[in-house]
Amino acid sequence: MDAADTIVMPGFVDTHRHAWRSLSRNDGAGPPDGGTAGASDAFRPEDVYAATLVGLLGAIEAGISTVVDWSLGSDDALVDAALQAHADCGVRTVLVHAPEAGTEDQRSTAPAIRQLVSRLTGAAGPLTTIAFGSEVSGANDLARVELEWTVARELGLRIHAHADPETSGHGAIVELARRGLLGEDVTLVHCSLDDEDVEAIASSGASVSLATSGEVAGHIGTPPIQSLIDRDIRPGLGVDEERLAPGDLFAQMRATISIQHATVFDRKLAGKAGVPRLMSTRDVIRHATVDGARAVGLGTVTGSLEPGKQADIVMLRTDRPNIFPINDPIGAVVWGMDTSNVDRVFVSGRALMRGGVLDADVARARNLATVARRHLTESSGAFPGTMSAGGA
């Protein structure tokens, strides 16, 4: 294989994405819960399939070889549609499924969880891992959370949970730690939390996923990047949803390193003592690869190029005008490259993209997304703007 004029590196690991919301791309001028988030009841299985398909194909095109996809779980047929899209794309995935928080969801009972996990595990393809998603709606909701997490652990599932003041409320993370529920098998997402919460995460060994671009552009808040670093928590990076951020990790790396640098410079300008070191490009590229793999329980499978791991590889072109001359390869990836530099993507040794062209029926995916978007517009008013001809 000719690798001239390329940087060969591990495929990026997207540690948190809602692929079913991919039809809301660039719709972020509206309210925080706009787009498809407010139209979940209108989704048909074919809509979930179309949205997940275009989301995952976009991820592959961005050099991402692993995607953690938090599915729309209100109906078994919707989850099955997401699993089918995972299999059809060929990317490595973790499908996170969660009973809806704050409801009398009968699927949150222990027998129902066991039955559901058994069905999903049987339906998942060889590149898909099933994980348990948990919506922690506040400190008063922890009895349900404790039941769900106990069952998930009995089944050997990794646990993913949104952790920010708006979703989980103040004090919930500390209380989870006090009850002994946090642990190395838990991935906490967003984590715009105070130092007490971050300290509880560090003490427990739980992992963190940041979707920095969307967090600062939306209503979640600035992630506590320096607070995590101070406690040797090495987060993974994710896209979350594409309403407020592009679907690649180049943007997430730049947002993360820029916020940390701004924090350092602000402290220095304020004359504060003990100014931390600047995050390096090597640090942040680890967050987008090996740290991300470890944060979602795939550290022995992917995230780095070494014997014993799967051949999840991205090749990035260095002969494009946007990047040459290359003075530092790692700096080039972090500061200068974008999706136009992605040339080839391999997952478990299989080429999903060559010469910048996806090994997929992109026209079919676009048509499916167009039909799904039109249905959601007509049935729920999810997209009040005028749809351009042929657009999705």
C-alpha positions as CSV (number, residue, x, y, z in Angstrom):
1,M,0.0,0.0,0.0
2,D,1.4,3.4,-1.0
3,A,1.5,5.6,2.0
4,A,3.6,8.4,0.4
5,D,2.5,11.9,1.3
6,T,0.3,10.7,4.2
7,I,0.4,10.6,7.9
8,V,-0.6,7.1,9.1
9,M,-2.3,7.1,12.6
10,P,-5.0,5.4,14.6
11,G,-8.5,6.1,13.6
12,F,-10.2,8.7,15.7
13,V,-12.5,7.5,18.5
14,D,-15.7,9.5,18.9
15,T,-16.8,8.8,22.4
16,H,-20.3,10.3,22.4
17,R,-22.7,10.9,19.5
18,H,-26.4,11.0,19.0
19,A,-26.4,9.7,15.4
20,W,-30.2,9.7,15.2
21,R,-30.0,13.5,15.4
22,S,-27.9,13.8,12.3
23,L,-30.8,15.2,10.3
24,S,-30.4,18.4,12.5
25,R,-27.0,19.3,11.1
26,N,-26.3,23.0,11.1
27,D,-29.7,23.8,12.6
28,G,-28.1,25.3,15.7
29,A,-29.4,28.8,15.3
30,G,-32.7,27.7,16.9
31,P,-33.5,26.9,20.6
32,P,-31.2,24.4,22.4
33,D,-33.8,21.6,22.1
34,G,-34.8,22.4,18.6
35,G,-34.4,20.2,15.5
36,T,-35.0,16.5,15.8
37,A,-34.5,16.5,19.6
38,G,-38.0,17.9,20.0
39,A,-39.5,15.5,17.4
40,S,-38.4,12.2,18.8
41,D,-41.9,10.9,18.9
42,A,-42.3,11.4,15.2
43,F,-39.4,9.2,14.3
44,R,-40.1,6.0,12.3
45,P,-37.6,3.2,12.1
46,E,-36.7,4.3,8.6
47,D,-36.0,7.8,9.9
48,V,-33.6,6.5,12.6
49,Y,-31.9,4.3,10.0
50,A,-31.4,7.2,7.6
51,A,-30.2,9.6,10.2
52,T,-27.8,7.1,11.7
53,L,-26.5,6.0,8.3
54,V,-25.6,9.6,7.2
55,G,-24.2,10.3,10.7
56,L,-21.9,7.3,10.6
57,L,-20.9,7.8,7.0
58,G,-19.9,11.4,7.8
59,A,-17.9,10.1,10.8
60,I,-16.0,7.7,8.5
61,E,-15.4,10.5,6.0
62,A,-13.8,12.5,8.9
63,G,-11.4,9.7,9.8
64,I,-13.3,8.3,12.7
65,S,-13.1,4.5,13.0
66,T,-15.1,4.1,16.3
67,V,-18.3,5.8,17.2
68,V,-20.2,5.6,20.5
69,D,-23.8,6.1,19.4
70,W,-26.4,6.9,22.0
71,S,-29.5,5.6,20.3
72,L,-33.1,6.8,20.3
73,G,-34.5,4.1,22.6
74,S,-38.2,4.7,22.9
75,D,-39.1,1.7,20.8
76,D,-37.4,-1.6,20.0
77,A,-37.9,-1.1,16.2
78,L,-36.0,2.2,16.4
79,V,-33.0,0.6,18.1
80,D,-33.0,-2.2,15.6
81,A,-32.9,0.4,12.8
82,A,-29.9,2.0,14.4
83,L,-28.2,-1.4,14.7
84,Q,-28.8,-2.1,11.0
85,A,-27.2,1.2,10.1
86,H,-24.2,0.4,12.2
87,A,-23.8,-2.9,10.4
88,D,-24.3,-1.4,6.9
89,C,-21.6,1.3,7.5
90,G,-18.9,-1.1,8.7
91,V,-17.5,1.3,11.3
92,R,-16.7,0.1,14.8
93,T,-19.5,1.2,17.2
94,V,-20.8,1.1,20.7
95,L,-24.5,1.3,20.8
96,V,-25.7,3.0,24.1
97,H,-29.3,2.3,25.0
98,A,-31.1,4.0,27.8
99,P,-34.6,3.8,29.2
100,E,-36.1,7.3,29.3
101,A,-35.4,9.2,32.5
102,G,-38.1,10.7,34.6
103,T,-40.8,8.3,33.3
104,E,-42.5,5.1,34.4
105,D,-40.6,3.3,31.7
106,Q,-41.2,-0.4,32.3
107,R,-38.0,-1.2,30.5
108,S,-36.1,0.1,33.6
109,T,-37.2,-2.9,35.6
110,A,-34.5,-5.6,36.1
111,P,-36.2,-8.4,34.1
112,A,-36.9,-6.0,31.2
113,I,-33.3,-4.8,31.2
114,R,-32.0,-8.3,31.0
115,Q,-34.4,-9.2,28.2
116,L,-33.6,-6.1,26.3
117,V,-29.8,-6.6,26.6
118,S,-30.1,-10.2,25.5
119,R,-32.0,-9.2,22.4
120,L,-29.7,-6.3,21.5
121,T,-26.6,-8.4,22.0
122,G,-28.0,-11.1,19.7
123,A,-28.9,-8.5,17.1
124,A,-25.6,-6.5,17.1
125,G,-23.0,-7.1,14.5
126,P,-19.4,-8.2,15.2
127,L,-18.1,-4.7,15.3
128,T,-20.8,-3.4,17.7
129,T,-20.7,-3.5,21.4
130,I,-23.8,-2.9,23.6
131,A,-23.5,-0.5,26.5
132,F,-26.1,0.7,29.0
133,G,-27.1,4.4,29.0
134,S,-28.4,6.1,32.1
135,E,-30.1,9.5,32.4
136,V,-29.5,10.7,35.9
137,S,-32.2,13.3,36.4
138,G,-31.2,14.4,39.9
139,A,-30.1,13.3,43.4
140,N,-33.7,12.2,44.1
141,D,-33.6,9.8,41.1
142,L,-30.8,7.6,42.4
143,A,-32.9,4.6,43.6
144,R,-33.8,3.9,39.9
145,V,-30.2,4.6,38.8
146,E,-28.8,2.2,41.4
147,L,-31.2,-0.6,40.2
148,E,-30.3,-0.1,36.6
149,W,-26.6,0.1,37.2
150,T,-26.6,-3.0,39.3
151,V,-28.3,-5.0,36.6
152,A,-26.1,-3.5,33.9
153,R,-23.0,-4.6,35.9
154,E,-24.4,-8.1,36.4
155,L,-24.7,-8.3,32.6
156,G,-21.1,-7.0,32.1
157,L,-22.2,-3.8,30.4
158,R,-20.3,-0.6,30.5
159,I,-22.4,2.4,31.7
160,H,-22.6,5.7,30.0
161,A,-24.3,8.7,31.7
162,H,-24.9,12.3,30.9
163,A,-23.4,14.4,33.7
164,D,-24.0,18.1,33.7
165,P,-26.0,20.5,35.9
166,E,-29.0,20.7,33.6
167,T,-29.4,16.9,33.1
168,S,-28.3,15.4,36.4
169,G,-28.7,18.4,38.7
170,H,-26.2,19.6,41.4
171,G,-24.9,17.0,43.8
172,A,-25.9,13.9,41.9
173,I,-22.3,12.9,40.9
174,V,-21.0,13.3,44.4
175,E,-24.0,11.2,45.7
176,L,-23.3,8.5,43.1
177,A,-19.7,8.3,44.4
178,R,-20.9,8.2,48.0
179,R,-23.1,5.3,47.2
180,G,-20.2,3.5,45.5
181,L,-21.9,3.5,42.1
182,L,-19.1,5.3,40.2
183,G,-16.3,3.1,39.0
184,E,-13.9,2.2,36.1
185,D,-16.8,0.8,34.1
186,V,-18.6,4.2,34.0
187,T,-18.2,6.9,31.3
188,L,-19.6,10.3,32.2
189,V,-20.4,12.7,29.4
190,H,-20.0,16.5,29.3
191,C,-19.1,17.0,32.9
192,S,-19.6,20.8,33.2
193,L,-19.3,20.3,36.9
194,D,-17.7,21.9,39.9
195,D,-14.4,20.7,41.6
196,E,-16.2,18.5,44.1
197,D,-17.9,16.5,41.4
198,V,-14.6,16.2,39.4
199,E,-12.8,15.1,42.5
200,A,-15.4,12.4,43.0
201,I,-14.9,11.2,39.4
202,A,-11.2,11.1,39.9
203,S,-11.4,9.1,43.1
204,S,-13.7,6.6,41.5
205,G,-11.7,5.9,38.4
206,A,-14.6,6.7,36.1
207,S,-13.9,8.0,32.6
208,V,-15.0,11.3,31.0
209,S,-16.2,12.1,27.5
210,L,-16.1,15.8,26.3
211,A,-17.9,17.2,23.3
212,T,-16.2,20.6,23.6
213,S,-17.4,22.4,20.6
214,G,-21.0,21.7,21.1
215,E,-20.8,22.2,24.9
216,V,-19.5,25.8,24.6
217,A,-21.8,26.7,21.7
218,G,-24.9,25.3,23.3
219,H,-26.4,25.3,26.8
220,I,-24.2,22.9,28.7
221,G,-21.3,25.2,29.6
222,T,-17.6,25.2,29.3
223,P,-16.1,21.8,30.2
224,P,-13.7,21.8,33.2
225,I,-10.7,20.8,31.1
226,Q,-8.0,22.1,33.4
227,S,-9.8,20.6,36.5
228,L,-9.7,17.2,34.8
229,I,-6.1,17.6,33.9
230,D,-5.2,18.6,37.4
231,R,-6.6,15.3,38.6
232,D,-5.0,13.2,35.9
233,I,-8.3,12.5,34.2
234,R,-7.6,12.0,30.5
235,P,-10.9,12.5,28.7
236,G,-12.0,11.1,25.4
237,L,-13.6,13.5,22.8
238,G,-16.9,13.2,21.0
239,V,-19.2,15.1,18.6
240,D,-22.5,14.8,20.6
241,E,-24.7,16.1,17.8
242,E,-24.1,18.1,14.7
243,R,-26.6,20.9,15.3
244,L,-23.9,23.0,17.0
245,A,-20.6,21.4,15.8
246,P,-19.2,19.6,12.8
247,G,-19.1,15.8,12.9
248,D,-15.3,15.5,13.1
249,L,-12.7,15.4,15.9
250,F,-10.4,17.9,14.3
251,A,-12.8,20.6,15.5
252,Q,-13.1,19.0,18.9
253,M,-9.3,18.8,19.3
254,R,-8.9,22.4,18.4
255,A,-11.7,23.5,20.8
256,T,-10.3,21.5,23.6
257,I,-6.7,22.6,23.3
258,S,-7.8,26.2,22.8
259,I,-9.9,26.4,25.9
260,Q,-7.1,24.9,28.0
261,H,-4.6,27.4,26.5
262,A,-7.0,30.3,27.2
263,T,-7.4,29.1,30.8
264,V,-3.6,29.1,31.3
265,F,-3.2,32.5,29.6
266,D,-6.0,34.0,31.7
267,R,-4.3,32.8,34.9
268,K,-1.0,34.1,33.8
269,L,-2.3,37.5,32.9
270,A,-4.1,37.7,36.3
271,G,-0.8,37.1,38.0
272,K,-1.8,33.9,39.6
273,A,0.8,31.5,41.0
274,G,1.1,27.9,39.9
275,V,0.2,28.4,36.3
276,P,-0.3,24.9,34.7
277,R,1.6,23.9,31.6
278,L,0.0,24.3,28.2
279,M,-1.7,21.2,26.7
280,S,0.4,19.9,23.9
281,T,-0.8,18.7,20.5
282,R,0.4,15.2,21.5
283,D,-1.9,15.4,24.6
284,V,-5.0,16.3,22.6
285,I,-4.4,13.9,19.8
286,R,-4.3,11.2,22.5
287,H,-7.6,12.4,23.8
288,A,-9.0,11.8,20.3
289,T,-7.6,8.3,19.9
290,V,-6.1,6.1,22.7
291,D,-7.6,8.0,25.6
292,G,-11.0,7.9,23.9
293,A,-10.7,4.2,23.4
294,R,-9.9,3.6,27.0
295,A,-12.7,5.9,28.2
296,V,-15.3,3.7,26.4
297,G,-13.9,0.4,27.4
298,L,-12.1,-0.4,24.1
299,G,-8.5,0.4,25.2
300,T,-7.3,-3.2,24.4
301,V,-9.1,-3.2,21.0
302,T,-8.3,0.1,19.3
303,G,-7.0,3.7,19.7
304,S,-3.3,3.0,18.9
305,L,-1.3,1.2,16.4
306,E,0.4,-1.7,18.2
307,P,0.6,-5.5,18.1
308,G,-2.6,-7.2,19.4
309,K,-5.0,-4.3,18.5
310,Q,-7.3,-4.1,15.6
311,A,-6.2,-2.4,12.4
312,D,-8.3,0.8,12.8
313,I,-6.3,3.2,10.7
314,V,-6.7,6.6,9.1
315,M,-4.3,8.0,6.5
316,L,-4.2,11.8,6.2
317,R,-2.8,13.6,3.1
318,T,0.1,15.9,3.6
319,D,0.3,17.1,0.0
320,R,-2.7,19.4,0.1
321,P,-2.3,23.2,0.0
322,N,-4.1,23.6,3.3
323,I,-1.3,21.8,5.2
324,F,2.1,21.8,3.4
325,P,4.9,22.3,4.3
326,I,4.7,19.9,7.3
327,N,6.9,21.3,10.1
328,D,5.5,19.0,12.8
329,P,3.2,16.0,11.9
330,I,1.3,16.0,15.1
331,G,0.8,19.8,15.1
332,A,-0.3,19.5,11.5
333,V,-3.1,17.1,12.4
334,V,-4.3,19.1,15.3
335,W,-3.9,22.7,14.1
336,G,-4.1,22.5,10.3
337,M,-6.0,19.5,9.0
338,D,-9.7,18.9,8.4
339,T,-11.8,16.3,6.7
340,S,-10.4,17.2,3.3
341,N,-7.1,15.6,4.3
342,V,-8.7,12.2,5.1
343,D,-7.6,9.9,2.3
344,R,-8.1,6.3,3.6
345,V,-10.0,4.8,6.6
346,F,-9.7,1.2,7.7
347,V,-11.7,-0.6,10.4
348,S,-10.5,-4.0,11.4
349,G,-8.4,-4.0,8.3
350,R,-11.3,-3.3,5.9
351,A,-11.1,-0.2,3.7
352,L,-14.2,2.0,4.3
353,M,-12.7,4.9,2.3
354,R,-10.0,5.1,-0.4
355,G,-8.7,8.2,-2.1
356,G,-11.1,10.3,-0.2
357,V,-14.1,8.3,-1.5
358,L,-16.4,6.3,0.7
359,D,-17.0,2.7,0.0
360,A,-20.8,3.3,0.3
361,D,-23.8,4.3,-1.7
362,V,-23.8,7.9,-0.7
363,A,-26.6,8.8,-3.1
364,R,-28.9,6.3,-1.4
365,A,-28.0,7.7,2.0
366,R,-28.8,11.2,0.8
367,N,-32.1,10.2,-0.6
368,L,-33.1,8.3,2.5
369,A,-32.2,11.4,4.6
370,T,-34.1,13.7,2.4
371,V,-37.3,11.6,2.7
372,A,-36.8,11.3,6.5
373,R,-36.3,15.0,6.9
374,R,-39.4,15.7,4.9
375,H,-41.5,13.4,7.0
376,L,-40.3,15.0,10.2
377,T,-40.9,18.4,8.9
378,E,-44.5,17.6,7.9
379,S,-45.3,15.5,11.0
380,S,-43.7,17.6,13.7
381,G,-42.5,20.9,12.3
382,A,-38.9,19.9,13.3
383,F,-37.4,22.0,10.5
384,P,-39.4,25.2,10.0
385,G,-37.0,26.6,7.4
386,T,-37.4,26.0,3.7
387,M,-35.7,22.8,2.4
388,S,-33.5,23.5,-0.6
389,A,-34.1,21.4,-3.7
390,G,-32.6,18.0,-3.2
391,G,-31.2,18.9,0.2
392,A,-31.4,16.9,3.4
